[in-house]
């Protein structure tokens, strides 16, 4: 199995018409970030099952990825709701057993904590950052790659 963990793209702040944290939409820059990550997944010919938190900014990030990858969006996953704790990876993997490539889109600090559990050390997780791991039991998770949207949007993007 290949597991991709991603933080949602940049979102608007609460205020004005945006009344709650859960209702924060992506900014125009956040949409560009999500499109940059979608482009790298296309270049890598990756077709993951995309699963998002129910919060609007994560759902919108997932919708951009799915549209770029030619997939339908799935219903949001409550296990990825922002709680301030690492999501339960075991339950998430059991919820999507058919997925050989699973992309989970969540929030900080939760996604960062999950990466730390897998890698054993803290990992900087800016908006729309994605990291990939591989698991071939009984071997432990193995780090594959990471991308930050800013490196992908530069004049000389890295694959």
GROMACS elastic network, one bead per residue, 0.5 to 0.9 nm:
[ bonds ]
;  ai    aj funct       b0    kb
    1    99     6  0.76011   500
    1   101     6  0.59331   500
    1   102     6  0.77962   500
    1   133     6  0.83174   500
    1   134     6  0.57311   500
    1   135     6  0.53231   500
    1   136     6  0.66357   500
    2    48     6  0.85735   500
    2    99     6  0.87485   500
    2   100     6  0.61628   500
    2   102     6  0.64130   500
    2   103     6  0.85160   500
    2   132     6  0.68504   500
    2   133     6  0.56495   500
    2   135     6  0.64584   500
    2   136     6  0.89540   500
    2   144     6  0.89512   500
    3    48     6  0.86407   500
    3   100     6  0.82144   500
    3   101     6  0.59552   500
    3   102     6  0.50446   500
    3   103     6  0.60361   500
    3   104     6  0.78176   500
    3   131     6  0.82563   500
    3   132     6  0.56529   500
    3   133     6  0.51395   500
    3   134     6  0.61963   500
    3   135     6  0.78945   500
    4    48     6  0.82348   500
    4   101     6  0.75746   500
    4   102     6  0.60447   500
    4   104     6  0.62049   500
    4   105     6  0.84498   500
    4   130     6  0.66223   500
    4   131     6  0.55712   500
    4   133     6  0.64135   500
    4   134     6  0.88613   500
    5   102     6  0.84402   500
    5   103     6  0.58467   500
    5   104     6  0.50693   500
    5   105     6  0.62104   500
    5   106     6  0.78149   500
    5   111     6  0.68767   500
    5   112     6  0.88101   500
    5   114     6  0.85316   500
    5   115     6  0.76128   500
    5   129     6  0.83107   500
    5   130     6  0.56187   500
    5   131     6  0.54214   500
    5   132     6  0.65380   500
    5   133     6  0.84333   500
    6     9     6  0.88229   500
    6   103     6  0.72577   500
    6   104     6  0.61340   500
    6   106     6  0.63795   500
    6   107     6  0.81313   500
    6   111     6  0.71446   500
    6   125     6  0.84032   500
    6   127     6  0.83257   500
    6   128     6  0.61495   500
    6   129     6  0.56196   500
    6   131     6  0.65343   500
    6   132     6  0.89063   500
    7    58     6  0.77690   500
    7    61     6  0.89906   500
    7   104     6  0.84259   500
    7   105     6  0.55557   500
    7   106     6  0.51381   500
    7   107     6  0.53039   500
    7   108     6  0.68486   500
    7   111     6  0.66231   500
    7   112     6  0.83234   500
    7   125     6  0.70290   500
    7   126     6  0.71975   500
    7   127     6  0.55750   500
    7   129     6  0.57575   500
    7   130     6  0.67845   500
    8    11     6  0.81202   500
    8    26     6  0.87133   500
    8    30     6  0.83705   500
    8    34     6  0.80133   500
    8    52     6  0.87001   500
    8    53     6  0.89997   500
    8    57     6  0.62364   500
    8    59     6  0.83022   500
    8    60     6  0.83767   500
    8    61     6  0.58300   500
    8    62     6  0.81261   500
    8   105     6  0.59763   500
    8   106     6  0.59409   500
    8   107     6  0.63123   500
    8   108     6  0.87943   500
    8   126     6  0.89803   500
    8   127     6  0.58313   500
    8   128     6  0.50940   500
    8   129     6  0.79196   500
    9    26     6  0.66599   500
    9    27     6  0.82788   500
    9    29     6  0.82992   500
    9    31     6  0.69593   500
    9    32     6  0.85692   500
    9    33     6  0.60724   500
    9    34     6  0.59477   500
    9    57     6  0.69985   500
    9    58     6  0.73233   500
    9    60     6  0.85758   500
    9    61     6  0.60521   500
    9   126     6  0.85962   500
    9   129     6  0.80192   500
   10    25     6  0.85986   500
   10    26     6  0.57356   500
   10    27     6  0.60204   500
   10    28     6  0.84502   500
   10    29     6  0.67641   500
   10    31     6  0.77096   500
   10    33     6  0.75712   500
   10    34     6  0.87961   500
   10    57     6  0.77880   500
   10   126     6  0.88802   500
   10   127     6  0.55177   500
   10   128     6  0.71145   500
   11    24     6  0.59733   500
   11    25     6  0.54496   500
   11    27     6  0.50644   500
   11    28     6  0.86557   500
   11    29     6  0.85538   500
   11    30     6  0.62416   500
   11    31     6  0.89648   500
   11    57     6  0.60765   500
   11   127     6  0.87386   500
   12    15     6  0.87798   500
   12    18     6  0.81615   500
   12    24     6  0.55380   500
   12    25     6  0.57955   500
   12    26     6  0.59189   500
   12    27     6  0.55117   500
   12    30     6  0.88877   500
   12    57     6  0.86431   500
   13    18     6  0.74904   500
   13    21     6  0.78513   500
   13    24     6  0.65444   500
   13    25     6  0.86003   500
   14    17     6  0.80930   500
   14    18     6  0.51479   500
   14    19     6  0.59660   500
   14    20     6  0.60749   500
   14    21     6  0.60903   500
   14    23     6  0.81769   500
   14    24     6  0.65842   500
   15    18     6  0.51117   500
   15    19     6  0.59754   500
   15    20     6  0.80686   500
   16    19     6  0.68967   500
   18    21     6  0.78361   500
   18    23     6  0.62653   500
   18    24     6  0.62522   500
   18    25     6  0.83692   500
   19    22     6  0.85931   500
   19    23     6  0.69403   500
   19    24     6  0.82430   500
   20    23     6  0.53861   500
   20    24     6  0.69909   500
   21    24     6  0.56201   500
   21    55     6  0.80256   500
   21    56     6  0.88007   500
   22    25     6  0.87272   500
   22    54     6  0.80302   500
   22    56     6  0.59674   500
   22    57     6  0.77648   500
   23    55     6  0.67380   500
   23    56     6  0.54356   500
   23    57     6  0.74941   500
   24    27     6  0.89934   500
   24    55     6  0.78056   500
   24    56     6  0.60032   500
   24    57     6  0.58330   500
   25    56     6  0.58707   500
   25    57     6  0.50059   500
   25    58     6  0.87225   500
   25    60     6  0.72615   500
   26    29     6  0.77371   500
   26    30     6  0.52626   500
   26    31     6  0.62211   500
   26    56     6  0.81188   500
   26    57     6  0.54714   500
   26    58     6  0.85736   500
   26    60     6  0.68878   500
   26    61     6  0.76087   500
   27    31     6  0.63611   500
   27    32     6  0.87249   500
   28    31     6  0.51380   500
   28    32     6  0.65070   500
   28    33     6  0.88053   500
   29    32     6  0.50061   500
   29    33     6  0.62423   500
   29    34     6  0.87523   500
   30    34     6  0.62528   500
   30    35     6  0.85829   500
   30    57     6  0.89868   500
   30    61     6  0.80747   500
   30   127     6  0.79855   500
   30   128     6  0.77752   500
   31    34     6  0.51681   500
   31    35     6  0.61986   500
   31    36     6  0.86347   500
   31    60     6  0.83671   500
   31    61     6  0.72727   500
   31    64     6  0.75142   500
   32    35     6  0.50328   500
   32    36     6  0.61401   500
   32    37     6  0.87571   500
   32   149     6  0.84051   500
   32   153     6  0.84434   500
   33    36     6  0.50939   500
   33    37     6  0.64331   500
   33    38     6  0.86699   500
   33    61     6  0.88321   500
   33   127     6  0.80715   500
   33   128     6  0.61555   500
   33   129     6  0.88574   500
   33   148     6  0.85662   500
   33   149     6  0.52507   500
   33   150     6  0.75002   500
   33   152     6  0.86430   500
   33   153     6  0.79096   500
   34    37     6  0.51875   500
   34    38     6  0.61423   500
   34    39     6  0.86208   500
   34    60     6  0.89257   500
   34    61     6  0.58034   500
   34    62     6  0.81493   500
   34    64     6  0.63836   500
   34    65     6  0.66382   500
   34   128     6  0.63469   500
   34   149     6  0.75983   500
   35    39     6  0.61012   500
   35    40     6  0.87495   500
   35    61     6  0.86534   500
   35    64     6  0.65617   500
   35    65     6  0.68363   500
   35    68     6  0.75548   500
   35   149     6  0.87087   500
   36    39     6  0.50989   500
   36    40     6  0.64960   500
   36    41     6  0.88439   500
   36   148     6  0.89609   500
   36   149     6  0.58166   500
   36   150     6  0.84448   500
   36   152     6  0.60930   500
   36   153     6  0.64635   500
   37    40     6  0.52036   500
   37    41     6  0.63554   500
   37    42     6  0.86793   500
   37    65     6  0.75929   500
   37   128     6  0.73389   500
   37   129     6  0.81171   500
   37   130     6  0.77127   500
   37   147     6  0.77043   500
   37   148     6  0.79255   500
   37   149     6  0.61724   500
   37   152     6  0.75970   500
   38    41     6  0.51358   500
   38    42     6  0.62221   500
   38    43     6  0.87302   500
   38    64     6  0.74952   500
   38    65     6  0.50581   500
   38    66     6  0.81465   500
   38    67     6  0.88947   500
   38    68     6  0.61201   500
   38    69     6  0.70961   500
   39    42     6  0.50115   500
   39    43     6  0.62301   500
   39    44     6  0.86437   500
   39    65     6  0.85919   500
   39    68     6  0.75745   500
   39    69     6  0.86685   500
   39   152     6  0.87533   500
   40    44     6  0.61597   500
   40    45     6  0.84548   500
   40    46     6  0.87152   500
   40   147     6  0.85216   500
   40   152     6  0.77569   500
   40   158     6  0.88451   500
   40   159     6  0.66842   500
   41    44     6  0.50503   500
   41    45     6  0.60281   500
   41    46     6  0.51956   500
   41    47     6  0.75058   500
   41    48     6  0.88044   500
   41    65     6  0.86944   500
   41    69     6  0.80533   500
   42    46     6  0.60725   500
   42    47     6  0.78704   500
   42    68     6  0.79420   500
   42    69     6  0.67468   500
   43    46     6  0.77304   500
   43   159     6  0.76778   500
   44   159     6  0.78999   500
   46    69     6  0.85012   500
   46   101     6  0.78601   500
   47    50     6  0.86537   500
   47    69     6  0.68181   500
   47    70     6  0.89813   500
   47    71     6  0.84839   500
   47   101     6  0.70386   500
   47   102     6  0.87939   500
   48    69     6  0.89134   500
   48    99     6  0.74854   500
   48   100     6  0.76697   500
   48   102     6  0.51004   500
   48   103     6  0.57785   500
   49    66     6  0.89185   500
   49    71     6  0.87417   500
   49    74     6  0.84837   500
   49    96     6  0.84571   500
   49    99     6  0.62627   500
   49   100     6  0.82677   500
   49   101     6  0.61322   500
   49   103     6  0.58400   500
   49   104     6  0.83634   500
   50    62     6  0.64862   500
   50    63     6  0.88391   500
   50    65     6  0.79024   500
   50    66     6  0.70875   500
   50    71     6  0.87850   500
   50    73     6  0.72982   500
   50    74     6  0.71506   500
   50   101     6  0.88028   500
   50   102     6  0.63679   500
   50   104     6  0.62652   500
   50   105     6  0.75635   500
   51    59     6  0.85554   500
   51    62     6  0.71824   500
   51    73     6  0.81281   500
   51    74     6  0.65202   500
   51    75     6  0.76755   500
   51    76     6  0.64265   500
   51    77     6  0.64740   500
   51    80     6  0.85719   500
   51   102     6  0.75715   500
   51   103     6  0.60528   500
   51   104     6  0.50038   500
   51   105     6  0.61847   500
   51   106     6  0.88188   500
   52    55     6  0.81406   500
   52    58     6  0.57133   500
   52    59     6  0.56891   500
   52    60     6  0.89395   500
   52    61     6  0.82457   500
   52    62     6  0.62460   500
   52    74     6  0.80745   500
   52    75     6  0.79026   500
   52    76     6  0.51384   500
   52    77     6  0.58078   500
   52    78     6  0.84849   500
   52    80     6  0.66764   500
   52    81     6  0.85386   500
   52   103     6  0.82879   500
   52   104     6  0.58650   500
   52   106     6  0.62156   500
   53    56     6  0.80672   500
   53    57     6  0.86027   500
   53    58     6  0.56490   500
   53    59     6  0.65087   500
   53    76     6  0.54210   500
   53    77     6  0.53130   500
   53    78     6  0.61621   500
   53    79     6  0.72975   500
   53    82     6  0.76009   500
   53   104     6  0.81018   500
   53   105     6  0.63064   500
   53   106     6  0.54007   500
   53   107     6  0.79447   500
   54    57     6  0.85376   500
   54    58     6  0.69020   500
   54    59     6  0.62546   500
   54    75     6  0.81572   500
   54    77     6  0.61585   500
   54    78     6  0.61987   500
   54    79     6  0.89990   500
   54    80     6  0.73936   500
   54    81     6  0.61863   500
   54   106     6  0.88913   500
   55    58     6  0.56209   500
   55    59     6  0.62743   500
   55    60     6  0.87660   500
   55    76     6  0.82636   500
   55    81     6  0.68855   500
   55    82     6  0.81607   500
   55   106     6  0.85998   500
   56    59     6  0.50196   500
   56    60     6  0.60260   500
   56    61     6  0.85056   500
   57    60     6  0.52165   500
   57    61     6  0.61850   500
   57    62     6  0.86775   500
   58    61     6  0.50391   500
   58    62     6  0.61932   500
   58    63     6  0.86013   500
   58    76     6  0.88487   500
   58   105     6  0.61223   500
   58   106     6  0.61912   500
   58   107     6  0.77508   500
   59    62     6  0.50939   500
   59    63     6  0.61248   500
   59    64     6  0.87612   500
   59    73     6  0.87006   500
   59    75     6  0.88909   500
   59    76     6  0.69648   500
   59   105     6  0.82341   500
   60    64     6  0.63190   500
   60    65     6  0.87262   500
   61    64     6  0.53547   500
   61    65     6  0.64699   500
   61    66     6  0.87580   500
   61   105     6  0.78597   500
   61   128     6  0.82544   500
   62    65     6  0.50880   500
   62    66     6  0.60218   500
   62    67     6  0.84857   500
   62    73     6  0.71793   500
   62    74     6  0.88750   500
   62   105     6  0.70885   500
   63    66     6  0.50866   500
   63    67     6  0.60036   500
   63    68     6  0.85151   500
   63    71     6  0.89237   500
   63    72     6  0.81315   500
   63    73     6  0.60249   500
   63    74     6  0.89761   500
   64    67     6  0.52184   500
   64    68     6  0.62028   500
   64    69     6  0.85974   500
   65    68     6  0.52017   500
   65    69     6  0.61081   500
   65    70     6  0.85300   500
   65    71     6  0.83350   500
   65    73     6  0.89745   500
   66    69     6  0.50223   500
   66    70     6  0.59010   500
   66    72     6  0.60811   500
   66    73     6  0.60422   500
   67    70     6  0.51160   500
   67    71     6  0.59606   500
   67    72     6  0.72295   500
   67    73     6  0.81190   500
   68    71     6  0.77140   500
   69    72     6  0.89693   500
   73    76     6  0.86860   500
   74    77     6  0.85918   500
   76    79     6  0.89572   500
   76    80     6  0.82651   500
   77    80     6  0.57348   500
   77    81     6  0.74089   500
   77    92     6  0.87511   500
   78    81     6  0.53094   500
   79    82     6  0.85862   500
   79    87     6  0.63327   500
   79    88     6  0.72127   500
   79    91     6  0.82148   500
   79    92     6  0.71984   500
   80    83     6  0.82890   500
   80    86     6  0.88576   500
   80    87     6  0.60844   500
   80    88     6  0.85716   500
   80    92     6  0.86735   500
   80   104     6  0.78284   500
   80   105     6  0.75023   500
   80   106     6  0.56565   500
   80   107     6  0.78506   500
   80   110     6  0.82835   500
   80   111     6  0.86290   500
   81    87     6  0.82953   500
   81   106     6  0.70185   500
   81   107     6  0.76941   500
   81   110     6  0.88044   500
   82    85     6  0.77282   500
   82    86     6  0.89731   500
   82    87     6  0.85995   500
   82   106     6  0.70966   500
   82   107     6  0.58000   500
   82   108     6  0.74808   500
   82   109     6  0.80761   500
   82   110     6  0.65090   500
   82   111     6  0.89476   500
   83    86     6  0.79241   500
   83    87     6  0.82442   500
   83   107     6  0.87768   500
   83   109     6  0.84837   500
   83   110     6  0.68774   500
   84   107     6  0.87397   500
   84   108     6  0.75182   500
   84   109     6  0.58348   500
   84   110     6  0.54695   500
   84   113     6  0.87433   500
   85    88     6  0.89103   500
   85   109     6  0.70597   500
   85   111     6  0.83655   500
   85   113     6  0.68347   500
   85   114     6  0.82512   500
   86    89     6  0.81759   500
   86   109     6  0.76642   500
   86   111     6  0.61918   500
   86   112     6  0.75568   500
   86   115     6  0.84869   500
   86   116     6  0.89886   500
   86   117     6  0.82279   500
   87    90     6  0.88852   500
   87    91     6  0.86200   500
   87    92     6  0.80138   500
   87   106     6  0.89358   500
   87   110     6  0.63984   500
   87   111     6  0.72370   500
   87   113     6  0.82772   500
   87   114     6  0.65598   500
   88    91     6  0.55393   500
   88    92     6  0.63574   500
   88    93     6  0.88088   500
   88   114     6  0.83038   500
   89    93     6  0.60529   500
   89    94     6  0.85071   500
   89   114     6  0.77422   500
   90    93     6  0.52709   500
   90    94     6  0.62402   500
   90    95     6  0.86736   500
   91    94     6  0.50589   500
   91    95     6  0.61286   500
   91    96     6  0.88931   500
   92    95     6  0.50278   500
   92    96     6  0.65910   500
   92    97     6  0.88217   500
   92   104     6  0.89054   500
   93    96     6  0.53839   500
   93    97     6  0.60724   500
   93    99     6  0.84597   500
   93   102     6  0.83973   500
   94    97     6  0.53889   500
   95    98     6  0.88491   500
   96    99     6  0.57313   500
   96   102     6  0.78954   500
   97   100     6  0.79281   500
   98   101     6  0.89852   500
   99   102     6  0.57348   500
  103   132     6  0.87452   500
  104   111     6  0.87301   500
  105   111     6  0.80548   500
  105   128     6  0.88586   500
  105   130     6  0.88585   500
  106   110     6  0.72011   500
  106   111     6  0.59605   500
  107   110     6  0.56408   500
  107   111     6  0.56974   500
  107   112     6  0.80678   500
  107   127     6  0.87539   500
  108   111     6  0.55968   500
  108   112     6  0.60461   500
  108   113     6  0.80460   500
  108   125     6  0.74795   500
  108   126     6  0.85470   500
  108   127     6  0.87608   500
  109   112     6  0.53049   500
  109   113     6  0.60965   500
  109   114     6  0.87641   500
  109   125     6  0.84691   500
  110   113     6  0.51452   500
  110   114     6  0.63618   500
  110   115     6  0.87961   500
  111   114     6  0.50389   500
  111   115     6  0.62649   500
  111   116     6  0.85769   500
  111   125     6  0.80759   500
  112   115     6  0.50751   500
  112   116     6  0.61346   500
  112   117     6  0.86909   500
  112   122     6  0.72254   500
  112   123     6  0.63944   500
  112   124     6  0.73270   500
  112   125     6  0.61128   500
  113   117     6  0.62556   500
  113   118     6  0.87486   500
  113   122     6  0.75126   500
  113   123     6  0.84602   500
  114   117     6  0.50675   500
  114   118     6  0.63908   500
  114   119     6  0.86547   500
  115   118     6  0.51064   500
  115   119     6  0.59381   500
  115   120     6  0.79120   500
  115   121     6  0.80102   500
  115   122     6  0.74770   500
  115   123     6  0.69452   500
  115   131     6  0.82797   500
  116   119     6  0.51337   500
  116   120     6  0.51242   500
  116   122     6  0.50042   500
  116   123     6  0.64897   500
  117   120     6  0.53994   500
  117   121     6  0.73778   500
  117   122     6  0.86058   500
  118   121     6  0.82459   500
  118   133     6  0.86916   500
  118   140     6  0.85769   500
  118   141     6  0.66358   500
  118   142     6  0.85184   500
  118   143     6  0.87615   500
  119   122     6  0.78453   500
  119   123     6  0.84443   500
  119   141     6  0.79099   500
  119   142     6  0.81445   500
  119   143     6  0.74757   500
  124   129     6  0.87845   500
  125   128     6  0.81085   500
  125   129     6  0.58897   500
  125   130     6  0.81373   500
  125   148     6  0.85635   500
  126   129     6  0.55808   500
  126   148     6  0.74479   500
  127   130     6  0.89135   500
  127   148     6  0.80400   500
  127   149     6  0.81415   500
  128   147     6  0.86566   500
  128   148     6  0.66542   500
  128   149     6  0.63001   500
  129   146     6  0.73737   500
  129   147     6  0.58521   500
  129   149     6  0.64236   500
  130   145     6  0.84465   500
  130   146     6  0.55748   500
  130   147     6  0.54806   500
  130   148     6  0.66041   500
  130   149     6  0.85627   500
  131   143     6  0.79657   500
  131   144     6  0.76438   500
  131   145     6  0.58288   500
  131   147     6  0.65788   500
  131   148     6  0.88739   500
  132   142     6  0.86073   500
  132   143     6  0.62658   500
  132   144     6  0.53111   500
  132   145     6  0.53582   500
  132   146     6  0.62049   500
  133   141     6  0.61216   500
  133   142     6  0.53270   500
  133   144     6  0.52035   500
  133   145     6  0.74034   500
  134   140     6  0.84461   500
  134   141     6  0.55064   500
  134   142     6  0.51131   500
  134   143     6  0.65661   500
  134   144     6  0.67437   500
  135   138     6  0.81997   500
  135   139     6  0.66867   500
  135   140     6  0.62050   500
  135   142     6  0.63695   500
  136   139     6  0.55758   500
  136   140     6  0.72962   500
  136   141     6  0.75057   500
  136   142     6  0.87435   500
  137   140     6  0.67220   500
  137   141     6  0.84396   500
  139   142     6  0.82365   500
  143   146     6  0.85855   500
  147   150     6  0.85338   500
  147   151     6  0.72271   500
  147   152     6  0.74921   500
  147   158     6  0.85499   500
  147   159     6  0.84394   500
  148   151     6  0.57148   500
  148   152     6  0.68208   500
  149   152     6  0.50097   500
  149   153     6  0.61391   500
  149   154     6  0.87670   500
  150   153     6  0.51648   500
  150   154     6  0.63813   500
  150   157     6  0.89169   500
  151   154     6  0.54659   500
  151   155     6  0.87806   500
  151   156     6  0.81144   500
  151   157     6  0.60095   500
  151   158     6  0.68043   500
  152   155     6  0.81890   500
  152   156     6  0.76579   500
  152   158     6  0.61426   500
  152   159     6  0.79235   500
  153   156     6  0.79422   500
  153   157     6  0.63007   500
  154   157     6  0.55831   500
  154   158     6  0.87536   500
